Amino acid sequence: MLTIVVNRKSGTARRMGRGALRLRLSEACAKAGIEDPVIRIVHPKRIDGVLREACAAGGEVWVGGGDGTLRTAATRLRESSGTLGVLPLGTMNLLARDLGIPLDLEEAVVALAHAPVEPIDVGLMNGELFLNKSALGLYPEMIIDRERRRRLFGYGKWPAMLRAMWRAIRRHRMMEAVLTVDGQERRITTPAMIVATSEYEFRTGRLFRRPSLRDGLLTVYISHERGWFGTLGQLLKMWLGTIGRDPEMEILRTPRLDIAFKRSRPVANDGEVEFVRGPVHYEVDPSGLKVRHPAAAHPAEAGDQAAEAVAETA
């Protein structure tokens, strides 16, 4: 039996309302030939318990929500060897785009129903799973400031993020760390570092898209910019798709690495911030999670559809 779990506070779910969303999911499942799915639309405070229950049997769970909801579901399903289906009900829907899942809800349900089950890589930071990226430095600082502005001043998510981004870039705090790769240690000073579960395809309007989800390597992006103006330039180059040619951006490919630093620091795993003490150990779990993967059945078609979807929302 299929279980569908939706975070009712996610962007799309909140706009639709619980009743309308439940009806649309039921009708879409009937259209896709799925009989009697269990549909749970729940508050964020209950999401972990509901997902734990749904994933315990090791079956198939389709999940709608933001990165944090998907990360929680993936953690539970990896433990139970279950299968994840991703419904595009978050804000960015990065994993859904990578998997070639349509951003229209009804089309997504049909696509998932007919998609093959394939394994994808996941990243681990000190044993904790992340699906897309783990970030240190600039990005978690932005998230902390964004949420503060939303809580205190009532800003919307994107206005708060833009203000937080500008403040973090201008402050331009540097992080000193010891990086260990292949047994070799070296000291680095950086404003920002990202450890991704695969290599990003930087093209105009296609930020944080990954052509491959199963290559058995982490990709580490390390900025060596010393001033805020240069970091701002790197963000522009990222958007324009030319960051790979930036001499101040170092890119490493490795199955594992360690990062040591002196004091507790914020780390954003798939957008969820936690404070950790160094050292932190990163590794890839090759083919560690089973997912419904429409792009695996029709890679060229799925890629074209995803590109069109990104262009429409850019």
Summary of the structure (lengths in Angstrom):
residues: 314
radius of gyration: 19.4
end to end distance: 36.7
largest distance: 57.5
contacts: 1038
relative contact order: 0.15
helix: 40%
strand: 31%
